[in-house]
Amino acid sequence: MTGKVAVITGGSRGLGRNTAVQLLQRGVDVVFTYRAREDEAEGLVREAEAMGRRAAGFRLDTGDVGAFDGFVAEVRRTLASWGVERFDYLVNNAGNSLHAGFAETTEEQFDGIFNVHVKGVYFLTQKLLPLMKDGGRIVNVSSGLARVSIPGSSAYGAAKGAVEVLTRYLAKELGPRGITANVVAPGAIQTDFSDGRVRDNPEINKMVASMTALGRAGVADDIGPMIAALLSDENRWVNGQRIEVSGGMML
């Protein structure tokens, strides 16, 4: 994978950061977005430099389609400064969460989820396509909640379901360019996502462990290496697939 470039949304923390580090360790330079924490973004850039790799982070709200042209221009400039014209891998990872019953979910809350997880993924991928190499790879991050129904997650689960359908269309329509598109669907992971509810709430953590075949909640190190491996040439024939990475949750 040496000499390649990845674009990762939400790359400064959690699963996105772990994926970025895994790719950097494999010789892939990384352009990533972050939502608010510039210090975390700078930390990842320093870590990349310590490995002898390159990373560039840009603030982006992936739910704001109007900001995408500016970000694409930043990507173009960054690639040029690195002496390349196009990037190889796109990981649509950035996300937000919502825990609200179906009857209580407001239109504003619904839009907040779908703007990030569906509209953002759709149009950012579209706008980045001219900068993506033929034979490239797309990984969209979904969730186990697109497969199982847990009360309070209807909007989030529906959005992730939409991403899974979109991914199959991407695989079909981008096939002539040799670009693959797959979905990675993590189970419940111990990160700061959703205010760290799986990581920091012992009751939720125990519940997750009890319904997982391998007997524990997941950690970021369970996911990042898998995404990095899926992007490798060894998995070039995997296309249009949903791969759940949950330790066997709710089988």
C-alpha angles and dihedrals in degrees: 000000000000116000096024130121130221130196113209126182116214089017101150099075146017119000093352093055092046090051091049092051092047091052093045089053088054092054098263119136115221138218109190142174130225131190106215117330106091090172091061090048091051089049091057091049090053091048090052091050090050087058091049091251134116129246133170125189128200130187110243137161100214089201091063107081090182090068095055099087090057092050093048088052089053090051091050092051092046093051090049091051088053091051098249133107102206141026128233109212136039121193113187098200108137113115149155130209140228130190109190134125118254093248092051101043111114127214089246091055091046092051091047090058098041094045090059103034102036115013092038094049092046098050100033090054089047093051094046095050095090088058095047122097121241106256091035128143133238123195119185117195115227131163142244084247089077088065103036127041118230116175113252095035103080098118095041094045092047091051092051089048089056090051090053092054091045090053092059090052091050090052090052099043097040094044092096087063091049091246116145125207125197139165125233111198113194122200121222108323131193102239135113090270113127090013091305094289095157094039099042106031109078093197094053091043091052092047091052091049091050093056096044120090092220091052104239143070116264127257130210091258088065092061111032095060091048092053091047090051092048089055092053125101089249087072097043092122094055106099137156092008135139111218116188115208103191109120088252100308118188095350 
